[in-house]
Amino acid sequence: MPVSDLGKAKKIKAQDEAKQRERREDMAFLRSELENYNRVNLPMLLLVFAMLSYGLIMLFSASLSSAYAEWGDPMYYVKRQFFFTLIGLILVFVMLRIPIRFFNRPVFTAAVYGAGTILLLLVRLKGVQGDYGAMRWLSLGPIQFQPSELCKIAAIYVLASYFPYVEKAQRQGRWIEDDSRQQLITDGRLYIVYPAVAMGVWLVLILIQPHFSGAFILFLVTASIFWVAKIPGKVWLSGLAQLLPILLILAILLFAIFPLLTKGQSFFDFLSKRFAHVFSRLNTFNNPEEASEDSLHQVVQSRYALGSGGWTGKGLGMGQQKSGFLPMVYNDFILPSIGEELGFLGSVSIIALFVVFFLIGVSICTSCNSKFTVILSWGCTLLITLQALLNIAVAAEVIPPTGISLPFFSYGGSSQIFFLLAVGFILSCSKTGQKADKNLQYILLEQRSYDRSNAAKRPNSSEPRKTPLGY
């Protein structure tokens, strides 16, 4: 072969090998894109960072006077909140390194439910007593937290794992009856009775702390998950028909045994005493003209704070109500402080942030590829949004004060970590729990088909080969 032809052949071979390398790189890129197509949802991640930053700034402003008066350090509360926020963010990024399907394991579900039940029982035995005689906090060494807050997220996780587990077991032949009527009874027990009783145990343990607002939120979130699980109507009727007699029997036993356990005190007397603060708040809310000045103090000062801000507010750090006038200004009533300093526009910006959070969370939920990720992302999104909605409703005097914090804004270390745990689940669902892109799937299948059909062929022509990617 002439030298010129040999050099030309080598050049053609080098060009062909370069094309082959490029095609292999493209294939590797496509596989990577297909496997990780739905990366972590960037809008949600940026939104959470924005809310955390916004919250720390407003917490510093709202807690400035109280921190200096109580601890001699105006940065006391914001430094502690920043520390717990950092822990929560580390937890989020650790969760993003783990595929969401890793958490969908029956052994984890059983462990979480068992741990939640034990913690709620420990509150009754060794809980820290707070206002109105409520025991909601639990101290484990230097750590103090509310198990009821943790159980809100745990309930979402347990139900998200339970419903897919039952469906998978039935597809494998378990809990399948020969008779259709018996099957309906079995389904009602599996999909309604068992999970309702399991969540009912937690509701009762949270109520008797007493923590009415926590039980109310847990009930709403749980009810919404039953709806998202898409349980057929016939199964609902079957399950409720089996559940109601159980509840009736338990109620009769409670009314019969309760006086014996409380030395003659009736159940209604116990309720009126245990939830006296709830009835007092309801009475103050419904009849403000008859309420005392002390009972109206917090509501009135909250109204002053929101009303005095005008459209643009008095300016960051210039609020007056935080200087000992409005109780819990850096906790449950941080929104009135924001309204006073940033005005109507500042208050609306908080509402807008949570609306956007809810919409992005719903978009993640609707794109999930399994019932586990659908329920998990929906439940966590609803929990944070619902808690924010109730806090805003209290500040606007739409509902009575309930002791509900504003996620990412109110002071509270354990609650900040728990909210970020919920965010971690949502972001994890957006990264590894989404449906694969159909266009990428099609291209990858075309590439694999081309590789199989040309695996044994060797190019003998200098003309570049055509592939679905153009190589």
Secondary structure, DSSP 8 states (H G I E B T S, - for coil): --HHHHHHHHHHHHHHHHHHHHHHHHHHHHHHHHHTSS-S-HHHHHHHHHHHHHHHHHHHHHHHHHHHHHHS-TTHHHHHHHHHHHHHHHHHHHHHTS-GGGG--HHHHHHHHHHHHHHHHHHHHH-EE-GGG-EEEEEETTEEE-HHHHHHHHHHHHHHHHHHHHHHHHHTTTT--SSHHHHHHHHHIIIIIHHHHHHHHHHHHHHTTT-HHHHHHHHHHHHHHHHHTT--HHHHHHHHHHHHHHHHHHHHHHHHHHHHHTTT--HHHHHHHHTHHHHHHHHHHH-GGGS-HHHHHHHHHHHHHHHHTTTT-S-TT--STTTTTSTTTTTTTHHHHHHHHHHHHHHHHHHHHHHHHHHHHHHHHHTBSSHHHHHHHHHHHHHHHHHHHHHHHHHTTSS-------TTTS--HHHHHHHHHHHHHHHHHHHHSB---HHHHHHHHHHHHHHHHTTT----SSS----TT--
